[in-house]
Amino acid sequence: MDLKTSVIEAIQKQFSEIFGERFQTNVPLARYTSARVGGPAEMFVIVENATELQTAVELAYAQHIPYFVLGGGSNILVADAGIEGLVIMNKARSVRYRHNGVHVICTAESGMNLSSLARQCIAKGLGGLEWAIGIPGTVGGAVVGNSGAHGGDMSQTLLAATVWEPGRGARIYTNEELRYGYRDSILKREQGRNLARRVVLSAELQLTPEPVDVLMARANAFTSHRKQTQPGGASMGSMFKNPEHYYAGYLIEAAGLKGLKIGGAHISEKHANFFVNDEEATAEDVRALIAEAWNTVREQFGVEMELEVELVGKWEFGE
Ligand SMILES: Cc1cc2nc3c(=O)[nH]c(=O)nc-3n(C[C@H](O)[C@H](O)[C@H](O)COP(=O)(O)OP(=O)(O)OC[C@H]3O[C@@H](n4cnc5c(N)ncnc54)[C@H](O)[C@@H]3O)c2cc1C
């Protein structure tokens, strides 16, 4: 056995001792992503609370293993060749509430499903998260990507986030320190860079008491708007960010690409910024659609669109 193999085996033994059967190797990731595409994780562990999340990150960091935190897998395109190193599936989901006189502060662990949290808040008569109804994924993914809809977004609701800095420990980031922009934050800007990424452990959200029926009516209106405008099926939501002064979906549609099919994936007829996996598409099929949309829009309108979705794993075109 060579040195590399024996080191990897020692690391796997260490993870197995701590996480038991929740640690596995060579795990197909397609089933953990909303687009239902992507190859295997070399190593895979499920964490069930914030302490386990930080433990997994710290072990990987100490052993120089690349790691990737997987939330709902609804804003990523995983390469067919999979992801090297450790994928940490985040199921840290505890939530607690406290009053501060005027507002209610909800502290949610980062693996909590965002839409379920929004429903929970509505049922309690707490306003501020209705925009999140119907957004798949976790609180952590939304904190990183400043997810939003219907005029609301994470930056308007979040007070602070507790973030694990590998090799250093936990630090509280205020809203300002996260430097939010449109689908952007200081944490999102770390994507694709060769550094140990910071990890969101939990988020503090500021909510305001409001009558349940008012909140319900608002949420129902958002849900029916979503149903009218977005396709069902396996996708990653909006593929590109809206460029300044434009809608990405409009540009792709105007370029004549609605319905374009490559392999098992197609550009939605209902909303051209949604790329749907309908016939066991590969990640490469989706990437080819991305390239086609980006190039055609650039040629026809001179606009260079920016991806909202993150390409992760071993892609052949290099990084
Ligand atoms: C049908 C559909 C509709 C959608 N509608 C919307 C919408 O209206 N508005 C919108 O903004 N988005 C939308 N999205 C996109 C997506 O749901 C959001 O971006 C969501 O917040 C992503 O969260 P996630 O947990 O799935 O993140 P993932 O896809 O799992 O991860 C995304 C990135 O965040 C990182 N990450 C995840 N958790 C953590 C953590 N705890 N700490 C550090 N990094 C972390 C990952 O490593 C990765 O880099 C939609 C997607 C789909 C499929």
The ligand as an SDF file (V2000), in Angstrom:
LIG
                    3D

 53 58  0  0  0  0  0  0  0  0999 V2000
  -37.1750   25.4490   -8.6930 C   0  0  0  0  0  0  0  0  0  0  0  0
  -36.1940   26.4050   -8.0900 C   0  0  0  0  0  0  0  0  0  0  0  0
  -36.5760   27.6970   -7.7760 C   0  0  0  0  0  0  0  0  0  0  0  0
  -35.6720   28.5970   -7.2280 C   0  0  0  0  0  0  0  0  0  0  0  0
  -36.0910   29.8550   -6.9320 N   0  0  0  0  0  0  0  0  0  0  0  0
  -35.2180   30.7220   -6.3950 C   0  0  0  0  0  0  0  0  0  0  0  0
  -35.6290   32.0400   -6.0730 C   0  0  0  0  0  0  0  0  0  0  0  0
  -36.7910   32.4270   -6.2400 O   0  0  0  0  0  0  0  0  0  0  0  0
  -34.7180   32.8920   -5.5440 N   0  0  0  0  0  0  0  0  0  0  0  0
  -33.4310   32.5180   -5.3190 C   0  0  0  0  0  0  0  0  0  0  0  0
  -32.6450   33.3200   -4.8340 O   0  0  0  0  0  0  0  0  0  0  0  0
  -32.9980   31.2690   -5.6060 N   0  0  0  0  0  0  0  0  0  0  0  0
  -33.8590   30.3570   -6.1330 C   0  0  0  0  0  0  0  0  0  0  0  0
  -33.4320   29.1020   -6.4410 N   0  0  0  0  0  0  0  0  0  0  0  0
  -32.0200   28.7470   -6.2420 C   0  0  0  0  0  0  0  0  0  0  0  0
  -31.7180   28.0750   -4.8770 C   0  0  0  0  0  0  0  0  0  0  0  0
  -32.8590   27.4370   -4.3830 O   0  0  0  0  0  0  0  0  0  0  0  0
  -31.2280   29.0740   -3.8350 C   0  0  0  0  0  0  0  0  0  0  0  0
  -30.0820   29.7260   -4.3020 O   0  0  0  0  0  0  0  0  0  0  0  0
  -30.9320   28.3910   -2.5000 C   0  0  0  0  0  0  0  0  0  0  0  0
  -30.8200   29.3510   -1.5080 O   0  0  0  0  0  0  0  0  0  0  0  0
  -29.6890   27.5350   -2.5200 C   0  0  0  0  0  0  0  0  0  0  0  0
  -29.5800   26.8670   -1.2740 O   0  0  0  0  0  0  0  0  0  0  0  0
  -29.0180   25.3870   -1.1710 P   0  0  0  0  0  0  0  0  0  0  0  0
  -29.0480   24.9910    0.2550 O   0  0  0  0  0  0  0  0  0  0  0  0
  -29.7130   24.4770   -2.0980 O   0  0  0  0  0  0  0  0  0  0  0  0
  -27.5180   25.6070   -1.6420 O   0  0  0  0  0  0  0  0  0  0  0  0
  -26.5950   24.5680   -2.4200 P   0  0  0  0  0  0  0  0  0  0  0  0
  -27.0100   24.5100   -3.8390 O   0  0  0  0  0  0  0  0  0  0  0  0
  -26.4970   23.2820   -1.6930 O   0  0  0  0  0  0  0  0  0  0  0  0
  -25.1900   25.3290   -2.3180 O   0  0  0  0  0  0  0  0  0  0  0  0
  -24.9660   26.5570   -2.9770 C   0  0  0  0  0  0  0  0  0  0  0  0
  -23.6270   27.1290   -2.5010 C   0  0  0  0  0  0  0  0  0  0  0  0
  -23.7390   27.5030   -1.1310 O   0  0  0  0  0  0  0  0  0  0  0  0
  -22.7710   26.8100   -0.3560 C   0  0  0  0  0  0  0  0  0  0  0  0
  -23.3330   26.4860    0.9360 N   0  0  0  0  0  0  0  0  0  0  0  0
  -24.4920   25.8380    1.2170 C   0  0  0  0  0  0  0  0  0  0  0  0
  -24.6610   25.7680    2.5470 N   0  0  0  0  0  0  0  0  0  0  0  0
  -23.5900   26.3700    3.1030 C   0  0  0  0  0  0  0  0  0  0  0  0
  -23.1800   26.6210    4.4420 C   0  0  0  0  0  0  0  0  0  0  0  0
  -23.8970   26.2070    5.4920 N   0  0  0  0  0  0  0  0  0  0  0  0
  -22.0260   27.2870    4.6500 N   0  0  0  0  0  0  0  0  0  0  0  0
  -21.2660   27.7010    3.5970 C   0  0  0  0  0  0  0  0  0  0  0  0
  -21.5970   27.4820    2.3180 N   0  0  0  0  0  0  0  0  0  0  0  0
  -22.7430   26.8290    2.0870 C   0  0  0  0  0  0  0  0  0  0  0  0
  -22.4330   25.5580   -1.1510 C   0  0  0  0  0  0  0  0  0  0  0  0
  -21.1740   25.0300   -0.7680 O   0  0  0  0  0  0  0  0  0  0  0  0
  -22.4820   26.1060   -2.5550 C   0  0  0  0  0  0  0  0  0  0  0  0
  -21.2900   26.7860   -2.8080 O   0  0  0  0  0  0  0  0  0  0  0  0
  -34.3350   28.1830   -6.9800 C   0  0  0  0  0  0  0  0  0  0  0  0
  -33.9420   26.8690   -7.2760 C   0  0  0  0  0  0  0  0  0  0  0  0
  -34.8590   25.9790   -7.8300 C   0  0  0  0  0  0  0  0  0  0  0  0
  -34.4300   24.5820   -8.1310 C   0  0  0  0  0  0  0  0  0  0  0  0
  1  2  1  0
  2  3  1  0
  2 52  2  0
  3  4  2  0
  4  5  1  0
  4 50  1  0
  5  6  2  0
  6  7  1  0
  6 13  1  0
  7  8  2  0
  7  9  1  0
  9 10  1  0
 10 11  2  0
 10 12  1  0
 12 13  2  0
 13 14  1  0
 14 15  1  0
 14 50  1  0
 15 16  1  0
 16 17  1  0
 16 18  1  0
 18 19  1  0
 18 20  1  0
 20 21  1  0
 20 22  1  0
 22 23  1  0
 23 24  1  0
 24 25  2  0
 24 26  1  0
 24 27  1  0
 27 28  1  0
 28 29  2  0
 28 30  1  0
 28 31  1  0
 31 32  1  0
 32 33  1  0
 33 34  1  0
 33 48  1  0
 34 35  1  0
 35 36  1  0
 35 46  1  0
 36 37  1  0
 36 45  1  0
 37 38  2  0
 38 39  1  0
 39 40  1  0
 39 45  2  0
 40 41  1  0
 40 42  2  0
 42 43  1  0
 43 44  2  0
 44 45  1  0
 46 47  1  0
 46 48  1  0
 48 49  1  0
 50 51  2  0
 51 52  1  0
 52 53  1  0
M  END
$$$$
